[in-house]
Amino acid sequence: MSTDTPIATPFASRRGVRAKLGERFAPYVYISPFFILFLLFGLLPLLYTIWVSLHDWAPLDDVHPFVGGDNYARMLSDPRFWKAVANTFSIFLLSTVPGLVLSLIIASVLNNRSLRVKTFWRMALLVPNITPLVTVTIVFSSIFGRDYGPVAWVLQVLHLPPIDWGATPFTTQLVIAIMVIWRWTGYNALIFLAAMQAVPASLYESAEIDGAGRWASFTQVTLPSIRPTILFSVVTSTVGGLQIFTEPLLFTSPTGGSNGQGLTMTLLVYGQAFNSFHFGYASSIAVALLVIVLLIAGVNFVLARLIRSSE
Amino acid sequence: MSVSRTAALSDRRSRGSRRSSRPQVSMFSYAVLVLAVLGCLAPLYWMFVVGSNDSSAISRFPPIVTPGGNFFDNIVAIEQKVPFFHSLVNSAIVALSVAVLQMFFCSLAGFAFAKLAFRGRSALLVAVIATMAIPSQLGIVPLYMIMSGIGWTDTLQALIVPGAVSAFGVFWMRQVVMGSIPDELVEAARIDGCGTFRTYWSVVLPNIRGSAAVFGLFAAMGAWNDFLWPLVILNSPENFTSQVAIQQLRTGYNTVDYSIVMTASILATLPLLILFLAAGKQLVAGIMEGAVKG
């Protein structure tokens, strides 16, 4: 037995060194899957989008001539591009502003210790958020029919003329906004509720001593305290809202309807790339949308900084 | 002494009475909540009504409000147009694979960020968080080109592999590990001779099982609901996910046959609703915890 020891030791120590080296690199190995996949399927395609946008790029052609800024020039003079930009922002405003107000109202109602069956309310409010977007769009398309469905019936009962919801820009965007509001209000309300519950009770007590009523303590204590969370929700709604795709595609058509009333920027990217096979032109629109999203994210970041430094 | 005590007593009494009157929930509050919940559930009820009736039912005035007996006939009609049950299996494969991979990779990375000391840790964490603001959906055209370059178009791995890990998940699991694993536990495992992976596998993972499962559910639902990317990358009906299959049911007709499209929607939504009934409470808690920390 003792003769084994001198032989075994160098092996063990070498294994020890290897183990030590392994331990040093282990953390990098553990975080590497994220970075590798993000580089391959996230960052590389984004950068490649810029490259493709500078070419006349049809997927089946072998040669993709370099055209410089031609795709961008075409984009800026393309009325459908501007329509898509306007529609995207219109849907975004129609959905975000009322949605956030509704979420705040629901959150402040939920923020009460004596509320009964709390879990029931919270779970029921989250159901829209787990519903697939495809389902949401189909259900709401059938609710807002011109000649059938509950909304058409209510209009008839009220002796109002029928509305062809998917035919005009405003009604199309309104219905799409309603879908977005339906899916996200409960989720945002839960986020706001969590933030409201983290507000120290002493703040409310001192506001009460100062004679603040419910409304005053809501506007002067609750809202300022949860401002970072509201800003966070605005950012996520913006980044998500500007990429809206499924609702306009299924409510109107892959081209955004006969007059482009439901055409959004992502829908235009999709149509140009996978229906018209203009990869180059589609990429230039994607780059424009990327710039818009990053600009808005940047503005939000600066705003958040300003708010934090003013506190 | 007695004066201050009575003062304290009266103070407590007044505060007590205020507490019993103030937080009492008004009828108005319940009215708001009942309306909100009706608004949340009514559209889904409408889906069940239309999807269980025949195709003429939707045009009835006043609208039908009760489920019918046509559900199984509608399923037969769906299967004649598109292999829908197969698409549900595909969706399940994608959702399950994404959930398992995300739970593993995100918790492993989250563990590294939360408990291991290494050079560049905080900078790399900032990099992870920063990627969350990047709308990577906009790289969809080159992503398609990459996938066709490696021969992955029209395959399920084109959906699974890019979704195998996420910045959001890494951040979420880091918060979970920080909140539920004391440093002493990791230290004790090391003293017992565990390597870092052994520590992760037999000490960390068993302790974060619940939170990891909630996150996995979240990831699975996201993968199940995904639409744009599957629509772009899948061409043959036998590879469709349920969301793409529903879209196919809608096209090719001048007027949408809502009864069968809704039946398909029911089939594709029901698994999520059942999962949500089982684990929704934990999901709500997970979302709210993430909101406060994030």
Interface residues (C-beta under 8 A of the other chain):
Chain A: A19 G22 E23 R24 A26 P27 Y28 Y30 I31 P33 F34 F35 L37 F38 L40 F41 G42 L43 L44 P45 L46 Y48 T49 V52 P59 L102 I105 I106 V109 L110 N112 R113 S114 L115 R116 T119 W121 R122 M123 A124 L125 L126 V127 P128 I130 T131 P132 L133 V134 T135 V136 I138 V139 F140 S141 S142 I143 G145 D147 Y148 G149 P150 A152 W153 Q156 W182 T185 G186 Y187 L190 I191 L193 A194 A195 Q197 A198 T229 F232 V235 V239 L242 Q243 F245 T246 L250 T266 V269 Y270 A273 F274 F279 A282 S283 A286 V287 L289 L290 V293 L294 A297
Chain B: P23 Q24 V25 S29 V32 L33 A36 V37 G39 C40 L41 P43 L44 W46 M47 V50 I58 S59 R60 F61 P62 P63 F105 C106 L108 A109 F111 A112 F113 L116 A117 F118 R121 L124 A127 V128 T131 A133 I134 P135 S136 Q137 L138 G139 I140 V141 P142 L143 Y144 M145 I146 V161 P162 A164 V165 S166 A167 V170 G195 T196 F197 Y200 M221 W224 N225 F227 L228 V232 Q243 I246 Q247 R250 V256 Y258 V261 M262 S265 A268 T269 L272 L273 F276 G280 K281 L283 V284 I287 M288 E289 A291 V292 G294
